[in-house]
Amino acid sequence: MSSGYDLLKGLKVTFKELFKKSVTDKYPKEFRVKPQRFHGRHVLNKYEDGMEKCIGCELCAGACPAQCIYVRGEDNPEEDPISPGERYGFIYEINMLRCIYCGLCVEACPTEAITMTSLFEMSVTDRSEAVFDKSVLLVKDDGSANTHEEQTKLTNPEELTKSDGWMRATAPNGNPDFENVIGWTSSLGYGEKEPEKGQTMEEE
């Protein structure tokens, strides 16, 4: 008698859950909306005149706690400079298997050359393909990110067009005086990026 009651009690719970809306995402047909400050795959930006922003200073590599970035700078050729400075990033590599997506490289960069997108769903068939060099990281001539799908399979390439909101924040403490103030220089293909919205003063 007791086991029959327990069975009915269990079935009651089961039937009640059957008519509730599912909380499971229908992945990969539907993608979760990423937070504004989501950290994904990196891109190397250019100025609006087409020159590279990276000056090969290696500060991003020094700031990286996972030691996944390798940069080697070289002097700019006088007849055809690649960046506005004296040097440019001759070699730039990121080992995505080691990257922890902390964004410290973005914070360390003095020229805003490296930023992050919302893309994080990538797969490779060989470990060496997960080391992205400038041919992958550097934006195209129109300023859009390189999809590099010949090297890496992407689940949702559209996320490469979404820039990380963290890099546009102008006041880390949320000071409302900085709201609607542009705190990031313009980039090729995008111009000036809108400042982050909704900053409010923290209550003490």
Secondary structure as UniProt FT lines:
FT   HELIX           2..18
FT   TURN            27..29
FT   TURN            36..37
FT   STRAND          42..44
FT   TURN            48..49
FT   HELIX           59..63
FT   TURN            65..66
FT   STRAND          69..75
FT   STRAND          87..95
FT   TURN            96..98
FT   HELIX           104..108
FT   TURN            110..111
FT   STRAND          114..117
FT   STRAND          122..123
FT   HELIX           127..130
FT   STRAND          131..132
FT   HELIX           134..137
FT   TURN            141..142
FT   TURN            149..151
FT   STRAND          153..154
FT   HELIX           157..161
FT   HELIX           165..168
FT   TURN            172..173
FT   HELIX           176..178
FT   TURN            179..180
FT   TURN            188..190
//
